[in-house]
Amino acid sequence: MDTSFLSGLYPFLVTVGLFIFVFLIRMFFHRDVIIPKYERKSRFNLMNKDQIRYSLKVAKERKEVSQASYRSLFLVFFILSILFVALWIIWTAYAISIGDLMAFRPYFAIIGSISASQYVFSLFDVPFHVEELPKKSLAVVIPVYNENPETLHLVIAALFEQTVLPADIHIINDGSSPDLDYSEAKTCLIEGAKRTNVHCTWTDQENGGKRAAQTVGFKKIRNTQDCVVVTVDSDAVLARNALEEGLKPFADEEVKSVAGLIVSRNVHASLLARFTETIFVANQQLVERACLSLFGTVAVNSGNLAFYTYDVIESALAHDYNNEKFGKAEVKFSDDSFLTLFAVLKGKTVDQLTSVAFADMPSKLSHHIRQQIRWSRGSFIRGFWRIRYTPVFSMIFMRQFFGWFTFFINTCIFIQIVLSALSRGVFPALPFILIPMLFGYIQSTRYMIIRREDFSWKDHLIIWLLTPLSTLWSFLVLRFVKLYSMATCKKTGWGTRNVVEVIVDEPEQDAEDLPLEFGIESIEQADEPQEVIDLSLPAED
């Protein structure tokens, strides 16, 4: 019987190669680039009794003010975590008892421990609760490029319905197609500014990329003292209390950034949109990110909704935010991971599960694959920075190292098992396949903590039942998308939409017909003509 493909030599060589790779990054990557040092401080977020009490109750008042809220179900998930650990022990014992697979037992043990620990830790990530909001102003920056006009209209309208209004809203149209009519979105912005006295600007400029557009917005913020900058994507419709909830963690002065919770607005659009919801929401946000939040080291926020203290923005801009290089290639994507890295260098980076945004996620395969390629390229490039600039024994470094370790070892073993099965005509025993599926089911139950006005228990159940599809998709498709992305990581162009890709049918909202010439003035910045609609109102006596 040919068992040469199942040798433990291959994953061992992969492990050695990873150590060499990490060593080379530590020694040679960005030797000429100096960024702020990682500040060593206690980052662990211990829960106090108020936070525990807040997380364990179903807050009915939150349901009344928001389209989405958080339900704890802590006891349910705690029981499931015990089941998860028990199954991992059983699965590991089973896997290493199979003769041909015994060579992989140390890797099963390590990867299983990481997965189980991550799930258990995620249970203790509860929303921040404060008696009084921190006295900080909010400035919202929204870059726009070929966005669906109806969606952008809804995004702007939601900002003026917040339970805590921002002080500034800056929208930068980064060279969108002239065929797109944003007049209703501008009208909504004008009317909202007049009604609320929020300082608003709309800037039309030539296409320069998302980071360049954001920078224009950052520089328009009037009062940067005690300012929290909120980055919002042009397809992210905020729940009514999203800004209020995202502001709460900043009561802890060591918190430098807060990740909002992103859920799919168009989750019913296709089967793809349904089963990838568990990948993006349950696995990536409610397990992995929640685990890191407990240790104050969230590695990457979602650009759809993220909060940063202004000193983080200043630091990023001072260290080539608009001119990042990877080799000789200019990096135009991965803006959110760049900002989050500079936040984690300064202090705690956490999430807030009650700060929710509804974003348009890909419902077509081509859009989904392109999005995953862009995300994976950005994640791989940012991994170099985390390995290079963070302490070896910091949680942010360990997360990156073991993330790569898990990915490459799983890929190696998977390829070995497939090659062995094809050569011998003998496939792994059914429990070897079913037990990982069961792990996926347990992890995806975290999706149940989200209460949505547009979701019933039936909707939650359907998405949860699709977990095997998401598990197989991640393992069989996204794994090789990620490998391709790593191999082509120097293709660092933005690669965003050239046309409107996601259209969600929504009822049109009435808006007063206001003259668009309200407050228009022409300026020049960076030698590029820009049209700016400045909606600031004179201060009241």
C-alpha positions as CSV (number, residue, x, y, z in Angstrom):
1,M,0.0,0.0,0.0
2,D,1.5,3.3,-1.1
3,T,1.5,5.7,1.9
4,S,4.3,8.0,0.7
5,F,1.9,10.9,0.2
6,L,0.9,10.7,3.9
7,S,4.4,11.3,5.3
8,G,4.8,13.8,8.1
9,L,7.9,15.1,6.4
10,Y,5.9,17.5,4.2
11,P,4.1,19.4,6.9
12,F,7.4,19.5,8.8
13,L,9.2,21.1,5.9
14,V,6.3,23.6,5.5
15,T,6.7,24.5,9.2
16,V,10.5,24.9,8.8
17,G,9.9,27.0,5.7
18,L,7.4,29.2,7.6
19,F,10.0,29.8,10.4
20,I,12.6,30.8,7.8
21,F,10.1,33.0,6.0
22,V,9.1,34.8,9.2
23,F,12.8,35.3,10.2
24,L,13.6,36.8,6.8
25,I,10.6,39.2,7.2
26,R,11.9,40.2,10.6
27,M,15.4,40.9,9.3
28,F,14.9,42.4,5.9
29,F,11.3,43.7,5.2
30,H,11.1,47.5,5.2
31,R,14.5,48.0,6.7
32,D,14.3,51.6,5.5
33,V,10.9,52.3,7.0
34,I,10.5,53.5,10.6
35,I,7.0,53.5,12.2
36,P,5.9,54.0,15.8
37,K,7.0,51.3,18.2
38,Y,4.4,48.9,19.6
39,E,3.4,50.2,23.0
40,R,3.6,47.5,25.6
41,K,0.7,47.7,28.0
42,S,-2.1,45.6,29.5
43,R,-4.5,45.1,26.7
44,F,-6.8,42.4,28.2
45,N,-10.4,43.5,28.5
46,L,-11.6,42.2,31.8
47,M,-15.4,42.2,32.1
48,N,-16.8,44.2,35.0
49,K,-20.2,43.3,36.5
50,D,-22.0,46.0,34.6
51,Q,-20.7,44.7,31.3
52,I,-21.7,41.1,32.2
53,R,-25.1,42.2,33.3
54,Y,-25.6,44.2,30.1
55,S,-24.5,41.3,28.0
56,L,-26.7,38.7,29.7
57,K,-30.0,40.5,29.4
58,V,-32.0,40.9,26.2
59,A,-32.2,44.7,26.0
60,K,-35.6,45.4,24.7
61,E,-35.0,49.1,24.4
62,R,-32.2,48.4,21.9
63,K,-34.7,46.7,19.7
64,E,-36.8,49.8,19.7
65,V,-34.1,52.1,18.5
66,S,-32.1,49.9,16.1
67,Q,-32.7,47.7,13.2
68,A,-30.2,45.2,14.6
69,S,-29.1,44.4,18.1
70,Y,-27.2,41.9,20.3
71,R,-28.6,39.0,22.2
72,S,-26.1,37.3,24.5
73,L,-27.3,33.7,24.8
74,F,-24.1,33.3,26.9
75,L,-25.2,30.1,28.6
76,V,-26.1,28.4,25.3
77,F,-22.8,29.3,23.8
78,F,-20.9,28.2,26.9
79,I,-22.5,24.8,26.7
80,L,-21.7,24.6,23.0
81,S,-18.1,25.6,23.8
82,I,-17.8,22.6,26.2
83,L,-19.2,20.4,23.4
84,F,-16.7,21.9,20.9
85,V,-13.8,21.1,23.2
86,A,-15.1,17.6,23.9
87,L,-15.6,16.9,20.2
88,W,-12.1,18.2,19.4
89,I,-10.6,15.8,21.9
90,I,-12.6,12.9,20.5
91,W,-11.8,13.9,16.9
92,T,-8.1,14.2,17.7
93,A,-8.0,10.8,19.4
94,Y,-9.8,9.3,16.5
95,A,-7.6,10.9,13.8
96,I,-4.3,10.0,15.4
97,S,-5.5,6.4,15.9
98,I,-5.9,5.9,12.2
99,G,-2.7,4.3,11.0
100,D,-2.0,6.3,7.9
101,L,-2.8,9.6,9.5
102,M,-0.8,9.2,12.7
103,A,2.0,11.2,11.1
104,F,-0.2,14.3,11.3
105,R,-1.2,14.0,15.0
106,P,0.9,16.9,16.3
107,Y,-0.5,19.2,13.7
108,F,-4.1,18.0,14.4
109,A,-3.5,18.7,18.1
110,I,-2.0,22.2,17.6
111,I,-4.6,23.4,15.0
112,G,-7.5,21.9,17.0
113,S,-6.3,23.7,20.1
114,I,-6.1,27.0,18.3
115,S,-9.6,26.6,16.9
116,A,-11.2,25.5,20.1
117,S,-9.5,28.2,22.2
118,Q,-10.5,30.9,19.7
119,Y,-14.2,29.8,20.0
120,V,-14.1,29.7,23.8
121,F,-12.4,33.1,24.1
122,S,-14.9,34.7,21.7
123,L,-17.8,34.0,24.1
124,F,-16.3,36.4,26.6
125,D,-16.2,39.3,24.2
126,V,-19.2,41.3,25.4
127,P,-20.3,44.8,24.3
128,F,-18.9,47.8,26.1
129,H,-21.4,49.4,28.4
130,V,-21.0,52.9,29.9
131,E,-23.2,55.0,32.1
132,E,-22.1,58.2,30.3
133,L,-20.8,58.6,26.7
134,P,-17.3,59.8,26.4
135,K,-17.1,63.5,25.4
136,K,-15.7,63.1,21.9
137,S,-16.9,64.4,18.6
138,L,-17.5,62.1,15.6
139,A,-16.4,62.8,12.0
140,V,-17.7,60.5,9.3
141,V,-15.7,60.1,6.1
142,I,-17.2,58.3,3.1
143,P,-15.3,57.7,-0.2
144,V,-17.5,57.0,-3.2
145,Y,-16.6,55.2,-6.4
146,N,-19.3,54.0,-8.9
147,E,-21.7,53.3,-6.0
148,N,-25.4,52.6,-6.7
149,P,-27.0,56.0,-6.3
150,E,-30.0,54.6,-4.4
151,T,-27.8,52.8,-1.9
152,L,-25.7,56.0,-1.3
153,H,-28.9,57.9,-0.7
154,L,-29.9,55.4,2.0
155,V,-26.4,55.5,3.5
156,I,-26.6,59.3,3.9
157,A,-30.1,59.3,5.2
158,A,-29.2,56.8,7.9
159,L,-26.4,59.2,9.2
160,F,-29.0,61.9,10.0
161,E,-31.2,59.4,11.9
162,Q,-28.5,58.4,14.4
163,T,-29.2,58.5,18.1
164,V,-25.9,60.4,18.4
165,L,-25.2,62.7,15.4
166,P,-21.7,63.2,14.0
167,A,-20.2,66.7,14.1
168,D,-18.9,66.3,10.5
169,I,-19.8,64.3,7.4
170,H,-17.4,64.4,4.5
171,I,-18.3,62.6,1.2
172,I,-15.7,62.3,-1.5
173,N,-16.8,61.2,-5.0
174,D,-13.6,59.7,-6.4
175,G,-14.1,60.0,-10.1
176,S,-17.3,57.9,-10.4
177,S,-18.8,57.5,-13.9
178,P,-20.6,60.6,-15.1
179,D,-23.5,58.4,-16.0
180,L,-24.4,57.9,-12.3
181,D,-26.8,60.5,-11.0
182,Y,-26.0,61.4,-7.4
183,S,-28.3,64.4,-7.3
184,E,-30.7,62.7,-4.8
185,A,-27.8,61.8,-2.6
186,K,-26.6,65.4,-2.6
187,T,-30.1,66.6,-1.9
188,C,-30.4,64.3,1.0
189,L,-27.0,65.6,2.4
190,I,-28.1,69.2,1.9
191,E,-31.4,68.7,3.6
192,G,-29.8,66.7,6.5
193,A,-27.2,69.4,7.1
194,K,-29.9,72.1,7.2
195,R,-32.1,70.1,9.6
196,T,-29.4,69.0,12.0
197,N,-26.7,71.7,11.7
198,V,-24.1,68.9,11.0
199,H,-21.1,70.2,9.1
200,C,-21.1,68.4,5.7
201,T,-19.1,68.6,2.5
202,W,-19.4,66.8,-0.8
203,T,-16.2,66.7,-3.0
204,D,-16.0,65.6,-6.6
205,Q,-12.5,64.8,-7.7
206,E,-10.6,62.8,-10.3
207,N,-10.1,59.2,-9.5
208,G,-7.1,58.7,-7.1
209,G,-8.1,55.6,-5.2
210,K,-9.9,55.0,-1.9
211,R,-7.0,56.1,0.3
212,A,-6.6,59.4,-1.6
213,A,-10.3,60.0,-1.3
214,Q,-10.3,59.3,2.5
215,T,-7.3,61.6,3.0
216,V,-9.3,64.5,1.4
217,G,-12.0,63.8,4.0
218,F,-9.6,63.5,6.9
219,K,-8.1,66.9,6.1
220,K,-11.6,68.5,6.0
221,I,-12.3,67.6,9.7
222,R,-12.6,70.9,11.5
223,N,-12.1,70.0,15.2
224,T,-9.5,67.3,15.7
225,Q,-9.3,67.6,19.4
226,D,-11.0,64.6,21.1
227,C,-12.2,63.6,17.7
228,V,-13.1,60.0,16.7
229,V,-12.9,59.5,12.9
230,V,-15.5,57.1,11.5
231,T,-14.8,55.4,8.2
232,V,-17.9,54.3,6.4
233,D,-18.1,52.6,3.0
234,S,-20.6,54.0,0.4
235,D,-22.8,50.9,0.7
236,A,-22.9,50.6,4.5
237,V,-26.3,51.6,5.9
238,L,-25.8,52.2,9.6
239,A,-28.3,50.9,12.2
240,R,-29.9,53.9,14.1
241,N,-27.6,53.5,17.2
242,A,-24.4,52.4,15.4
243,L,-22.5,55.6,16.1
244,E,-23.6,55.8,19.7
245,E,-22.6,52.2,20.4
246,G,-19.3,52.5,18.5
247,L,-18.4,55.5,20.7
248,K,-18.8,53.7,24.0
249,P,-15.5,51.8,24.1
250,F,-13.6,55.1,23.9
251,A,-14.5,55.7,27.5
252,D,-11.4,53.6,28.0
253,E,-8.6,56.0,27.1
254,E,-6.4,53.2,26.0
255,V,-8.8,52.2,23.2
256,K,-7.6,53.5,19.8
257,S,-10.0,51.9,17.4
258,V,-13.3,50.1,17.4
259,A,-14.6,47.7,14.8
260,G,-18.3,47.7,14.0
261,L,-20.2,44.6,13.2
262,I,-21.0,44.2,9.5
263,V,-23.9,42.1,8.3
264,S,-25.2,41.6,4.8
265,R,-28.1,43.9,3.7
266,N,-28.8,41.8,0.6
267,V,-28.4,38.4,2.3
268,H,-31.6,37.1,0.6
269,A,-30.3,37.9,-2.9
270,S,-28.8,34.5,-3.7
271,L,-27.7,31.2,-2.3
272,L,-24.1,32.5,-2.4
273,A,-25.0,35.5,-0.3
274,R,-26.7,33.3,2.2
275,F,-24.0,30.7,2.9
276,T,-21.1,33.2,2.7
277,E,-22.8,35.2,5.5
278,T,-21.6,32.6,8.0
279,I,-18.0,32.9,6.7
280,F,-17.9,36.7,6.9
281,V,-20.1,37.3,10.0
282,A,-20.0,34.2,12.2
283,N,-16.5,33.0,11.6
284,Q,-14.5,36.1,10.8
285,Q,-16.2,38.6,13.0
286,L,-18.0,36.8,15.8
287,V,-15.3,34.2,16.5
288,E,-11.9,35.3,15.2
289,R,-12.3,39.1,15.7
290,A,-14.2,38.6,18.9
291,C,-11.4,36.5,20.4
292,L,-8.8,39.1,19.5
293,S,-11.0,41.9,20.9
294,L,-10.9,40.2,24.3
295,F,-7.1,40.7,24.2
296,G,-7.4,44.3,22.8
297,T,-5.7,43.4,19.6
298,V,-8.2,43.3,16.8
299,A,-6.0,42.9,13.7
300,V,-8.2,44.4,11.1
301,N,-11.4,46.4,11.1
302,S,-14.0,46.4,8.4
303,G,-13.9,49.5,6.2
304,N,-17.7,49.5,6.2
305,L,-17.8,50.8,9.8
306,A,-14.7,51.5,11.9
307,F,-13.8,54.1,14.5
308,Y,-10.3,55.6,15.1
309,T,-9.0,58.3,17.4
310,Y,-7.6,61.2,15.4
311,D,-4.0,60.6,16.5
312,V,-4.1,57.2,14.7
313,I,-5.2,58.9,11.5
314,E,-2.4,61.5,11.9
315,S,0.2,58.7,12.5
316,A,-0.9,56.7,9.4
317,L,-0.9,59.8,7.2
318,A,2.6,60.7,8.5
319,H,3.9,57.2,7.6
320,D,2.9,57.0,3.9
321,Y,-0.7,56.0,4.1
322,N,-1.1,57.4,0.6
323,N,2.2,56.0,-0.7
324,E,2.5,52.5,0.7
325,K,4.9,50.3,-1.3
326,F,5.2,46.6,-1.4
327,G,8.5,46.1,-3.2
328,K,8.1,48.6,-6.1
329,A,4.3,48.2,-6.3
330,E,2.1,50.9,-4.8
331,V,-0.6,49.5,-2.5
332,K,-4.0,51.1,-3.1
333,F,-6.2,48.6,-1.1
334,S,-6.0,47.3,2.5
335,D,-6.7,50.7,3.9
336,D,-8.6,49.3,6.9
337,S,-5.8,46.9,7.9
338,F,-3.2,49.8,7.6
339,L,-5.2,52.0,9.9
340,T,-5.9,49.2,12.3
341,L,-2.2,48.3,12.5
342,F,-1.3,51.9,13.5
343,A,-4.1,51.8,16.1
344,V,-2.8,48.6,17.6
345,L,0.7,50.0,17.8
346,K,-0.7,52.8,20.0
347,G,-3.2,50.9,22.2
348,K,-6.2,48.7,22.4
349,T,-8.2,47.8,19.3
350,V,-11.5,46.2,20.1
351,D,-14.9,45.5,18.5
352,Q,-18.4,46.6,19.6
353,L,-21.0,44.0,18.6
354,T,-23.8,46.4,19.1
355,S,-22.5,48.9,16.5
356,V,-24.0,47.4,13.3
357,A,-23.9,48.3,9.7
358,F,-25.8,46.7,6.8
359,A,-23.5,46.4,3.8
360,D,-24.1,45.1,0.3
361,M,-22.1,41.8,-0.1
362,P,-21.5,40.0,-3.4
363,S,-24.4,38.0,-4.6
364,K,-22.7,36.9,-7.9
365,L,-19.7,34.5,-8.1
366,S,-17.4,36.8,-10.2
367,H,-17.9,39.7,-7.7
368,H,-17.3,37.4,-4.8
369,I,-14.1,36.0,-6.2
370,R,-12.7,39.4,-7.0
371,Q,-13.5,40.7,-3.5
372,Q,-11.8,37.7,-1.9
373,I,-8.7,38.1,-4.1
374,R,-8.4,41.8,-3.1
375,W,-9.0,41.0,0.6
376,S,-6.5,38.1,0.5
377,R,-3.8,40.1,-1.2
378,G,-4.3,42.9,1.3
379,S,-4.2,40.4,4.2
380,F,-1.0,38.8,3.0
381,I,0.8,42.1,2.5
382,R,-0.3,43.4,5.9
383,G,0.9,40.2,7.5
384,F,4.5,41.3,6.6
385,W,4.0,44.4,8.6
386,R,2.6,42.6,11.6
387,I,5.5,40.1,11.6
388,R,8.0,42.9,11.1
389,Y,6.8,45.5,13.5
390,T,5.1,43.8,16.5
391,P,6.8,41.9,19.4
392,V,7.2,38.2,18.9
393,F,5.2,37.4,22.0
394,S,2.4,39.9,21.4
395,M,-1.0,38.6,20.5
396,I,-1.0,40.4,17.2
397,F,2.2,38.6,16.1
398,M,1.0,35.2,17.4
399,R,-2.3,35.6,15.6
400,Q,-0.5,36.3,12.3
401,F,2.1,33.5,12.7
402,F,-0.4,30.8,13.7
403,G,-2.9,32.1,11.1
404,W,-0.2,31.4,8.4
405,F,0.7,28.1,10.1
406,T,-2.8,26.8,10.2
407,F,-3.5,27.8,6.6
408,F,-0.3,26.3,5.1
409,I,-0.4,23.1,7.2
410,N,-4.0,22.5,6.5
411,T,-3.4,23.0,2.8
412,C,-0.4,20.7,2.8
413,I,-2.2,17.9,4.6
414,F,-5.3,18.3,2.4
415,I,-3.2,18.0,-0.8
416,Q,-1.4,14.9,0.7
417,I,-4.7,13.2,1.6
418,V,-6.2,14.0,-1.9
419,L,-3.1,12.7,-3.7
420,S,-3.0,9.6,-1.5
421,A,-6.7,8.9,-2.1
422,L,-6.3,9.3,-5.9
423,S,-3.3,7.0,-6.0
424,R,-4.9,4.3,-3.8
425,G,-8.5,4.7,-4.6
426,V,-9.2,4.8,-0.9
427,F,-10.8,8.0,0.6
428,P,-10.7,9.0,4.3
429,A,-13.3,7.5,6.6
430,L,-16.6,9.4,6.8
431,P,-16.2,10.6,10.4
432,F,-13.0,12.3,9.3
433,I,-15.1,14.5,7.0
434,L,-18.2,14.8,9.2
435,I,-16.6,15.9,12.4
436,P,-15.0,19.1,10.9
437,M,-18.5,19.8,9.5
438,L,-19.8,19.6,13.0
439,F,-17.2,22.0,14.2
440,G,-18.4,24.4,11.5
441,Y,-22.0,24.0,12.7
442,I,-20.9,24.9,16.3
443,Q,-18.9,27.9,15.2
444,S,-21.7,29.2,13.0
445,T,-24.2,29.3,15.9
446,R,-22.5,32.5,16.9
447,Y,-24.6,34.1,14.1
448,M,-27.6,33.7,16.4
449,I,-26.5,36.5,18.7
450,I,-27.6,39.0,16.1
451,R,-31.2,40.1,16.3
452,R,-32.3,41.8,13.0
453,E,-35.7,43.4,12.4
454,D,-35.7,41.9,8.9
455,F,-34.9,38.4,10.1
456,S,-37.0,35.7,11.8
457,W,-35.7,32.6,13.5
458,K,-36.5,30.8,10.3
459,D,-34.0,33.0,8.4
460,H,-31.3,32.4,11.0
461,L,-32.0,28.7,10.9
462,I,-31.7,28.5,7.1
463,I,-28.4,30.3,7.1
464,W,-27.2,28.1,9.9
465,L,-28.2,24.9,8.0
466,L,-26.2,26.1,5.1
467,T,-23.0,25.8,7.2
468,P,-21.7,22.7,5.3
469,L,-21.7,24.7,2.1
470,S,-19.8,27.5,3.7
471,T,-17.3,25.1,5.3
472,L,-16.7,23.3,1.9
473,W,-16.5,26.6,0.1
474,S,-13.9,27.9,2.5
475,F,-11.8,24.7,2.3
476,L,-12.1,23.8,-1.4
477,V,-12.5,27.2,-3.1
478,L,-11.4,30.1,-1.0
479,R,-8.3,28.2,0.0
480,F,-7.0,28.2,-3.5
481,V,-8.3,31.7,-4.2
482,K,-6.1,32.7,-1.2
483,L,-3.1,30.8,-2.6
484,Y,-3.5,32.6,-6.0
485,S,-3.8,35.9,-4.2
486,M,-0.6,35.3,-2.3
487,A,1.2,34.3,-5.5
488,T,0.0,37.5,-7.3
489,C,0.2,39.8,-4.3
490,K,2.2,42.4,-6.2
491,K,-0.9,43.2,-8.3
492,T,-1.8,45.9,-5.9
493,G,-4.1,48.1,-8.0
494,W,-7.4,48.8,-6.3
495,G,-9.4,46.5,-8.6
496,T,-12.7,47.9,-7.5
497,R,-15.9,48.1,-9.4
498,N,-15.9,49.7,-12.9
499,V,-19.7,49.6,-12.9
500,V,-22.3,49.3,-10.2
501,E,-22.2,45.7,-9.1
502,V,-24.8,45.3,-6.3
503,I,-28.3,46.7,-6.8
504,V,-30.7,46.3,-3.9
505,D,-34.3,47.3,-4.5
506,E,-35.4,49.7,-1.9
507,P,-38.4,52.0,-1.8
508,E,-37.5,55.5,-2.7
509,Q,-37.5,58.0,0.1
510,D,-39.1,61.4,-0.4
511,A,-36.7,64.3,-0.3
512,E,-37.5,68.0,-0.6
513,D,-36.4,69.4,-4.0
514,L,-33.6,71.7,-2.9
515,P,-31.4,73.8,-5.2
516,L,-28.1,72.0,-5.6
517,E,-26.1,75.2,-6.0
518,F,-26.6,75.7,-2.2
519,G,-23.1,76.5,-0.8
520,I,-21.1,75.4,-3.9
521,E,-17.6,76.8,-4.3
522,S,-14.6,75.8,-6.4
523,I,-11.2,75.1,-4.8
524,E,-8.0,73.6,-6.0
525,Q,-6.1,71.0,-4.0
526,A,-3.0,69.1,-5.0
527,D,-3.2,70.8,-8.5
528,E,-6.3,68.8,-9.2
529,P,-9.6,70.7,-9.8
530,Q,-12.3,69.7,-7.3
531,E,-15.9,70.8,-6.9
532,V,-16.9,71.1,-3.3
533,I,-20.3,71.5,-1.8
534,D,-19.7,72.9,1.6
535,L,-22.8,72.5,3.8
536,S,-21.6,74.1,7.0
537,L,-24.1,76.6,8.5
538,P,-23.2,79.8,10.3
539,A,-23.0,79.4,14.1
540,E,-26.1,80.3,16.0
541,D,-26.0,83.4,18.3
